[in-house]
Amino acid sequence: MKFASLAILPVLTLPLFLPSTALADDGWESIGTGMTSGASGIAVLDKNGDRVDALVLRDNKKTGENRAVRARLDRGKVSKVDAIDWPGELPVDLEAAAAVPGKSGEFIALASDGEGFHIKLKDRRLKVLGSFRVPKGDPDDNYEGFALKKVNDRLFAVWADRGQDARPATLYSAEFSVSKLSFKKPKSQPFRVPYPTTNVRHTSDVEITADDRVLISAASDPGDDGPFDSAVYAAGVLRSDGSIALSPAPRKIGDFPGHKIEAMTCLSRSCGTLLYGTDDEAAGGRLRVATSNDPEDQ
């Protein structure tokens, strides 16, 4: 079942000062090697100048496998990665993280099957405050993105089924209550990217900027050994009624060959700086800070 369609803008003329490249020396920083060390969701815990502390989720499924870490970057370099214990029953296949606006240390984590968790993190102590499920979508949905954005004092959630090759991604949006962990009636719309072109997941994460632009990452995943490829797009805008106005031609922000981006978060109000996370399967996970001042597509 799909929900009411979202609007499409005939033309988007938005100023975009967005990143496509890393810091010097490539900028990809390892946060672990092997299949269980990827980054599938990311959110900022604290930012002080060039130092960033981030919550990184991992899409692990088995007992004994880590679900989250706290990573620190100093001037774009990972300086430490600390494991976070998830209390109680372990979630399976976490794929997205979003900070709760106005609630320091609180986040929403979403698993691929649509189960969500309201969590609170202090230092490395994680507490699960509640759980929920996103409204029922298509039976084939496999979720890989979730974002929260307040517009005119109303909080909206945007989440996405990733799609696969000929099957487009589906973008959903709805008003969301953190206190009740409930959604109002969602809207939905298919979305596909022009690149990558093979083994493509049309959406691997979603982010919304301070001025309500909707950013989407897409990735090519041919298997555990790659080769991977990713691209990031400015897809449209989140409107004041919670609908998404998509551009008929999403603007590519940048290409990221060799890596499978599954996580991204803004590091500045303008989103002129982004923090990306990859799940490169057998090659592990990496983080990368990208700014609009760098040359494109390094």
C-alpha positions as CSV (number, residue, x, y, z in Angstrom):
1,M,0.0,0.0,0.0
2,K,1.2,3.5,-0.9
3,F,0.1,6.7,0.6
4,A,-1.1,10.0,-0.9
5,S,1.4,11.4,-3.4
6,L,3.7,14.2,-2.6
7,A,3.9,17.3,-4.8
8,I,6.5,17.8,-7.5
9,L,8.0,21.2,-8.2
10,P,8.2,22.0,-11.9
11,V,11.5,23.7,-11.3
12,L,13.8,24.0,-8.2
13,T,16.0,27.0,-8.2
14,L,17.7,26.6,-4.8
15,P,21.1,28.0,-3.8
16,L,23.3,25.0,-3.1
17,F,26.6,25.5,-1.4
18,L,27.1,21.8,-0.6
19,P,30.0,19.5,-0.2
20,S,31.2,16.8,-2.6
21,T,34.7,16.2,-1.4
22,A,36.9,15.4,1.5
23,L,39.6,17.1,3.5
24,A,43.2,16.8,2.4
25,D,44.8,13.4,2.1
26,D,41.5,12.0,0.8
27,G,39.6,12.3,4.1
28,W,38.2,8.8,4.5
29,E,39.0,7.7,8.1
30,S,38.6,4.1,9.2
31,I,36.3,3.4,12.2
32,G,36.9,-0.4,12.0
33,T,37.7,-3.2,9.7
34,G,35.6,-6.2,8.6
35,M,31.9,-6.8,8.0
36,T,30.7,-5.7,11.4
37,S,32.3,-2.2,11.4
38,G,30.3,-0.3,8.9
39,A,28.4,3.0,9.5
40,S,24.7,2.7,8.6
41,G,23.5,5.8,10.5
42,I,25.1,8.9,12.0
43,A,24.1,11.9,14.1
44,V,26.1,14.7,15.8
45,L,26.6,14.4,19.5
46,D,28.7,17.5,20.0
47,K,30.7,19.9,17.8
48,N,33.3,22.3,19.2
49,G,35.3,24.0,16.5
50,D,37.1,21.3,14.4
51,R,36.2,18.6,17.0
52,V,33.2,16.5,16.3
53,D,31.7,13.7,18.4
54,A,29.2,11.5,16.5
55,L,26.9,8.7,17.2
56,V,27.4,6.0,14.6
57,L,25.0,3.1,14.2
58,R,25.9,-0.3,12.7
59,D,23.6,-2.7,10.9
60,N,24.7,-5.8,12.7
61,K,22.2,-8.6,13.3
62,K,23.8,-11.2,15.5
63,T,24.2,-11.4,19.3
64,G,27.7,-10.2,20.3
65,E,27.9,-7.8,17.4
66,N,28.2,-4.1,18.2
67,R,25.2,-1.8,17.4
68,A,26.6,1.6,18.0
69,V,29.9,3.5,18.6
70,R,30.8,7.0,19.7
71,A,33.4,8.4,17.2
72,R,35.5,11.5,17.6
73,L,37.1,13.4,14.8
74,D,39.7,16.1,15.2
75,R,40.2,18.3,12.1
76,G,38.6,15.5,10.1
77,K,40.8,12.7,11.5
78,V,39.3,10.0,13.6
79,S,41.0,10.2,17.0
80,K,39.0,7.5,18.9
81,V,36.1,5.1,18.5
82,D,34.3,3.8,21.7
83,A,31.8,1.0,21.7
84,I,28.4,1.7,23.1
85,D,26.4,-1.1,24.8
86,W,22.8,-1.4,23.7
87,P,20.8,-2.5,26.8
88,G,18.1,-5.2,26.7
89,E,17.0,-6.9,23.5
90,L,19.3,-6.0,20.6
91,P,17.9,-4.3,17.5
92,V,18.4,-5.9,14.1
93,D,19.8,-4.1,11.1
94,L,19.8,-0.4,12.3
95,E,20.0,1.8,9.2
96,A,19.5,5.4,10.2
97,A,19.9,7.9,13.0
98,A,18.4,11.3,13.6
99,A,18.8,13.8,16.4
100,V,15.6,14.9,18.1
101,P,15.3,18.7,17.7
102,G,15.4,20.5,21.0
103,K,16.3,17.4,23.0
104,S,20.0,17.2,23.7
105,G,21.3,13.7,23.6
106,E,18.1,12.2,22.2
107,F,17.9,10.4,18.9
108,I,15.7,8.2,16.7
109,A,17.2,5.1,15.4
110,L,15.5,3.2,12.6
111,A,15.9,-0.5,11.5
112,S,15.4,-1.7,8.0
113,D,12.1,-3.4,8.8
114,G,10.6,-0.1,10.1
115,E,11.1,-0.6,13.8
116,G,12.2,2.6,15.4
117,F,13.8,3.4,18.8
118,H,13.8,6.6,20.8
119,I,17.1,6.6,22.6
120,K,19.1,8.9,24.9
121,L,22.9,8.9,25.1
122,K,25.1,10.4,27.7
123,D,28.8,9.7,27.3
124,R,28.7,6.0,26.4
125,R,25.5,5.1,28.4
126,L,22.6,4.5,26.1
127,K,19.0,4.2,27.3
128,V,16.0,3.1,25.2
129,L,13.1,5.5,26.0
130,G,10.6,3.8,23.7
131,S,10.0,2.0,20.4
132,F,7.6,2.3,17.5
133,R,7.0,1.2,13.9
134,V,6.7,3.5,10.9
135,P,3.3,3.4,9.1
136,K,2.9,0.4,6.9
137,G,4.1,0.9,3.4
138,D,4.8,-1.5,0.6
139,P,5.6,-5.1,1.6
140,D,9.0,-4.8,-0.3
141,D,10.1,-1.7,1.7
142,N,13.6,-1.9,3.1
143,Y,14.3,1.3,5.1
144,E,17.6,3.1,4.9
145,G,17.0,6.7,5.9
146,F,15.3,8.7,8.5
147,A,15.4,12.4,9.3
148,L,13.5,14.8,11.6
149,K,12.9,18.5,10.9
150,K,10.8,21.1,12.7
151,V,9.0,23.5,10.3
152,N,6.9,26.3,11.8
153,D,6.8,24.5,15.2
154,R,5.6,21.3,13.6
155,L,7.9,18.3,13.7
156,F,8.0,16.2,10.6
157,A,9.7,12.8,9.9
158,V,11.0,11.9,6.5
159,W,12.0,8.3,5.9
160,A,12.8,6.2,2.8
161,D,12.7,2.7,1.4
162,R,15.9,2.2,-0.5
163,G,14.6,0.8,-3.7
164,Q,16.7,-1.5,-5.9
165,D,17.6,-1.1,-9.6
166,A,14.3,-0.9,-11.5
167,R,12.3,-0.5,-8.3
168,P,12.5,3.2,-7.3
169,A,13.0,4.3,-3.7
170,T,10.0,5.6,-1.9
171,L,10.1,8.8,0.2
172,Y,7.7,9.1,3.0
173,S,6.9,12.1,5.2
174,A,4.5,12.7,8.1
175,E,4.0,14.8,11.2
176,F,5.7,13.0,14.1
177,S,5.2,13.1,17.9
178,V,8.2,12.2,19.9
179,S,6.3,12.0,23.1
180,K,3.8,9.6,21.7
181,L,6.1,8.0,19.1
182,S,3.3,8.3,16.6
183,F,2.7,9.6,13.1
184,K,-0.1,11.4,11.4
185,K,-1.1,10.3,7.9
186,P,2.0,9.9,5.7
187,K,2.5,11.0,2.1
188,S,4.7,9.0,-0.3
189,Q,6.4,9.4,-3.6
190,P,8.8,7.3,-5.7
191,F,12.3,8.6,-6.2
192,R,15.1,7.4,-8.4
193,V,18.6,8.6,-9.2
194,P,20.3,8.8,-12.5
195,Y,23.6,7.6,-11.0
196,P,24.8,5.1,-9.9
197,T,23.3,3.0,-12.6
198,T,23.9,-0.6,-11.6
199,N,23.2,-2.5,-8.4
200,V,21.7,0.8,-7.2
201,R,19.9,1.6,-4.0
202,H,18.2,4.9,-5.0
203,T,18.2,6.1,-1.4
204,S,20.8,5.1,1.3
205,D,20.2,8.0,3.7
206,V,18.2,11.2,4.0
207,E,19.2,14.5,5.6
208,I,17.3,17.8,5.8
209,T,19.1,21.2,6.0
210,A,18.2,24.1,8.2
211,D,16.4,25.7,5.2
212,D,14.4,22.6,4.5
213,R,16.3,21.2,1.5
214,V,16.1,17.4,1.3
215,L,19.4,15.7,0.6
216,I,19.6,12.0,-0.5
217,S,22.5,9.7,-0.8
218,A,22.4,6.7,-3.2
219,A,24.8,3.8,-3.5
220,S,25.8,0.9,-5.8
221,D,26.2,-2.4,-3.9
222,P,27.2,-5.4,-6.0
223,G,28.1,-7.5,-3.0
224,D,30.4,-7.7,0.0
225,D,33.6,-7.1,-1.9
226,G,32.3,-4.2,-4.0
227,P,33.3,-2.3,-6.0
228,F,31.0,0.3,-4.5
229,D,30.0,3.7,-5.7
230,S,27.9,6.5,-4.2
231,A,26.4,9.9,-5.1
232,V,24.7,12.6,-3.1
233,Y,21.8,14.7,-4.4
234,A,19.7,17.7,-3.5
235,A,16.4,16.1,-4.2
236,G,13.8,18.8,-3.2
237,V,12.4,20.7,-0.3
238,L,10.3,19.8,2.8
239,R,7.3,22.2,2.7
240,S,5.4,23.7,5.7
241,D,2.6,21.1,5.4
242,G,5.1,18.2,5.6
243,S,4.9,17.3,1.9
244,I,8.1,17.1,-0.1
245,A,8.4,19.0,-3.4
246,L,10.8,17.0,-5.5
247,S,12.9,18.4,-8.3
248,P,12.2,16.8,-11.7
249,A,16.0,16.6,-12.1
250,P,17.8,16.1,-8.7
251,R,21.0,18.1,-8.6
252,K,24.1,15.9,-7.9
253,I,26.3,17.3,-5.1
254,G,29.1,14.8,-5.7
255,D,30.4,11.4,-6.6
256,F,32.2,9.1,-4.1
257,P,33.7,6.2,-6.0
258,G,34.9,3.2,-4.1
259,H,32.7,3.6,-1.1
260,K,29.1,2.8,-0.1
261,I,27.7,5.9,1.7
262,E,24.9,4.8,4.1
263,A,25.0,7.7,6.5
264,M,25.3,11.5,6.4
265,T,24.6,14.5,8.7
266,C,25.1,18.2,8.4
267,L,27.9,19.8,10.4
268,S,26.9,23.4,9.9
269,R,23.6,25.3,9.8
270,S,24.0,25.9,6.0
271,C,25.0,22.3,5.5
272,G,28.1,23.6,3.8
273,T,29.9,20.8,5.7
274,L,28.7,17.3,5.9
275,L,29.9,14.2,7.8
276,Y,29.5,11.0,5.7
277,G,29.7,7.4,6.9
278,T,30.2,4.3,4.8
279,D,29.4,0.6,5.1
280,D,32.0,-0.9,2.8
281,E,31.1,-4.4,4.0
282,A,34.2,-6.6,4.0
283,A,36.4,-3.4,3.9
284,G,34.8,-2.0,7.1
285,G,33.5,1.4,7.8
286,R,34.8,5.0,7.2
287,L,33.9,8.5,8.1
288,R,34.6,11.6,6.0
289,V,34.2,15.3,6.5
290,A,33.4,17.2,3.3
291,T,33.1,21.0,2.7
292,S,32.1,23.2,-0.1
293,N,35.6,24.7,-0.3
294,D,37.2,21.6,-1.5
295,P,37.7,20.8,-5.2
296,E,35.0,18.5,-6.5
297,D,35.1,14.7,-6.8
298,Q,38.5,13.9,-5.5
